[in-house]
Amino acid sequence: MKLIVQIPCYNEEATLPSVIAGIPREIEGIATVEIQVIDDGSTDATVEVARRLGVEHILVQKGNKGLARTFQAGIDNALNAGADIIVNTDGDNQYCGSSIPDLVRPVVEGQADIVLGDRRPGENRDFSRGKRALQKLGSRVVRNLAEIEVPDAVTGFRAYSREAALSINVMTRFSYTVETLIHAGQRGLTVASVPVRVNAATRPSRLFKSTKQFMSRQVVTMLRSCVMYRPLRTFMSVGLVMAALGALPILRFLYFFAIGQGDGHVQSLVLGGVLLLAGYITIVIAFLSDTIATNRRLTEELLIRMRRLDPAGVSTDVQIASESDAER
């Protein structure tokens, strides 16, 4: 089996050598281990450092595309390079490369399609109390949306089987972590978690400027995922709630109308009618959205089959750095 460890990078020249040095080159059940660096428009010497360290695959984004698109570009290129397993780790040396054998073992043994590196955020004292609480809350929400057990939903340390990687199609720009889990749950993929070791933080996260920004973007991602992957349940729930709320003022009006005081409560009838109409329209949208979602699933199946037949046919907005590029 061939394993490709991919490292999305943005200005990581200082930490990249430590990340690469920690990646084991011999793993039980794996015949070949290769490293892939995806540079997201770095302004430092990240690409030169990767080339000097002998990285087998170097991709250079045309400008800063964001973590999600960088991750997707790496997945596409790793599939094209014939990877049977793809491990994603961070360029800031947050995760210990020595945990990679534990991460890939369930995939090698055929027990899981996706394996998450559990940082045990509730016990990690490097995280603030507020961040630990938010991590727990976020994982609980993702578990409910994806219907899979996930102790650490936003970990970037992950292993994907080839079949799981073929199904990945990230739509957001901010982060792939939550969206890919919800997608995996909807596709019925087996997701497992294993404890992993982490290193001390080398710098603040560049993905978000504050916890508030991180939470707001993750909430938007979750809402978008609900609409994309569970439109019938999402819109139907909203529609039924609106219809139920609309029925209350109408019943109130009918009560007063029955006792001869209806003239003074027409506003209840108007409010109830508006809410009932809005609920009806939302329920109609639920069925239309479910039809669109069915078409999207068929399109995804077609894309997966195309990737199986020709992984190189998937276009990415990247350049593959080579030795000839360095000479020029």
C-alpha positions, 0 to 999 in steps of 0.5 A: 500500500502507498501512503502519502502524508500531505501538509498544507502550508502557508509561510511554514519555513520555520516549522516545516523541517520539524514536521517532515523529520517527524514523519516515519518512512517505515510503517507496518502494512505500508510499502511506500511512504511519500510526503506532499506539501501544498503551498497556499501562496506562501511569501517565505521560503516554504517551497524551497525548504520542502524541495531541499528536504526531498519532499516527493510532491510539491504543489504551489497554489496560485495565490492564497486560496484558503485551507479548505481549497488547499486541502482539496487540491492535495487530496486530488493530487495524492489520488492522481499519484496513486495513494491508497491512504492519505494522511493530512497533518498541519504545517505548524508541527501541532501533531506528532508524526510518531502517531501516524502509524496509529492513525493509519492502522484502522484503514490498513486493517479495513476497519475504517474509511476515515480515522481522526486523530483525537487530541482529547481537547477536554484534557488538553491544558494548552487549550483555554477553558473556553476553547475546551468547552467550545471544542466539546460543544462543536463535537457534540453538534457534529455528532448530531448532524453526521450521526457518527461518534466524534470526540474531536470534530475539528482535528486536522490530523486525519487518515483517509482510505482511497475510497473515502478520499474519492468522495471528498468534495469540499465546498467551503473556503474556511475549513474542511474539517466539519463539512467532510465529517457531515458528508462522510456520515451522510455517505455511510462511511465508517469513521473512527478515532484514535488518541494522538500526541500533540506538540506544544503550540509554536504560534497562534492559529492563522485560520482565525483571528479570534474564537468568536470568528472561528465559531461564527464560521463553523456555525455557517458551515454547519448550517450550509451542511444542513441545507446541503445534506439534510434539506428535507429534515431541515426545512420541514422542521422549520416549516412545521414550527412556523405552521404550529406557531401560526395555528396558535393566534388563529385558534385564539381568534376563533375562541374570541369569535365564538364568544362574540368578540372576534372584531377586536382580535383580527390581528391574531388572524392576520398574524396566524395566516402569515405564519401558516403561509410562511410555514406552507412555503417552507414545507414546499421548499423542503420537498424541492430542496430534497429533489435538488439534493437527490440530483446532487448525490447523483452528480457526486456519484458520477464525479466519484466514478470519473475520479476512479477512472481518471484521477488526473482528470480532476483539475486543480488550480495549482502548479507542481514544483519540479527541479526544473522549476528550481533551475529556472 
